[in-house]
Amino acid sequence: MDPEAVRLQAHYLYWNDKDCCAGVFGAVVQALATAIGEPWASLPIEIMLFGRGGGSGWGTLCGTINGAMALISLVTEKAPSGALLTEIQ
């Protein structure tokens, strides 16, 4: 994946009604869908819309962090994921 292309897509998604969480999540998922195909091509990025504004606008957890952590959780087993999730902060 090209980090700059993913960054630009996340920015585009953010400003085009996907907000922060789904924007970050969606940009990476779309890049993976292009590079790999399934299962990424069938994963709806809208599942992360709940994370906007810190969780439905509650301000409890930054949506960009929430989206990135969800991606890590999809591709990493539970035991080693803790260290990666901590890195996102």
C-alpha positions as CSV (number, residue, x, y, z in Angstrom):
1,M,0.0,0.0,0.0
2,D,1.1,3.5,-0.7
3,P,0.8,5.4,2.6
4,E,0.3,8.7,0.9
5,A,-2.5,7.3,-1.3
6,V,-4.2,5.9,1.9
7,R,-3.8,9.2,3.7
8,L,-5.4,11.1,0.9
9,Q,-8.3,8.6,0.7
10,A,-8.8,8.8,4.4
11,H,-9.0,12.6,4.1
12,Y,-11.4,12.3,1.2
13,L,-13.7,9.8,3.1
14,Y,-13.6,12.0,6.2
15,W,-14.9,15.0,4.3
16,N,-17.4,13.0,2.3
17,D,-19.7,11.8,5.0
18,K,-17.6,8.9,6.5
19,D,-16.1,10.9,9.3
20,C,-13.0,10.0,11.2
21,C,-13.4,6.3,12.3
22,A,-14.9,5.0,9.0
23,G,-12.5,7.3,7.1
24,V,-9.4,5.7,8.5
25,F,-10.8,2.2,8.4
26,G,-12.2,2.7,4.9
27,A,-9.1,4.0,3.4
28,V,-7.0,1.0,4.5
29,V,-9.8,-1.5,3.7
30,Q,-10.2,0.0,0.2
31,A,-6.4,-0.2,-0.4
32,L,-6.4,-3.8,0.7
33,A,-9.4,-4.5,-1.5
34,T,-7.5,-3.2,-4.5
35,A,-4.3,-5.0,-3.6
36,I,-5.7,-8.3,-2.4
37,G,-9.4,-8.5,-3.2
38,E,-11.5,-10.6,-0.8
39,P,-12.4,-10.6,2.0
40,W,-11.6,-6.8,1.9
41,A,-13.6,-6.1,-1.2
42,S,-16.8,-7.2,0.6
43,L,-16.2,-5.5,3.9
44,P,-18.5,-2.4,4.2
45,I,-16.7,0.5,5.7
46,E,-19.9,1.9,7.1
47,I,-19.7,-0.6,9.9
48,M,-17.3,1.9,11.5
49,L,-19.6,4.9,11.3
50,F,-20.5,4.4,15.0
51,G,-17.0,5.5,15.9
52,R,-17.4,9.1,14.6
53,G,-16.7,11.8,17.1
54,G,-15.4,9.5,19.7
55,G,-18.2,7.0,19.6
56,S,-21.4,8.4,18.2
57,G,-20.2,11.9,19.0
58,W,-19.7,11.1,22.7
59,G,-16.0,12.1,22.6
60,T,-14.9,9.0,24.5
61,L,-12.3,7.6,22.1
62,C,-10.8,9.3,19.1
63,G,-12.4,7.9,16.0
64,T,-9.2,7.6,14.0
65,I,-7.7,5.5,16.8
66,N,-10.8,3.4,17.0
67,G,-10.7,2.7,13.2
68,A,-7.0,1.8,13.3
69,M,-7.5,-0.5,16.3
70,A,-10.4,-2.2,14.6
71,L,-8.1,-3.0,11.6
72,I,-5.4,-4.4,13.9
73,S,-8.1,-6.6,15.6
74,L,-9.1,-8.0,12.2
75,V,-5.7,-9.2,11.2
76,T,-3.9,-10.0,14.5
77,E,-4.5,-12.7,17.1
78,K,-5.6,-11.5,20.6
79,A,-2.3,-12.2,22.5
80,P,0.1,-10.2,20.3
81,S,-2.4,-7.5,19.5
82,G,-2.0,-5.7,22.8
83,A,1.4,-4.3,22.0
84,L,0.2,-3.1,18.5
85,L,-2.9,-1.5,19.9
86,T,-0.8,0.3,22.5
87,E,1.4,1.7,19.7
88,I,-1.7,3.4,18.1
89,Q,-2.1,5.7,21.1
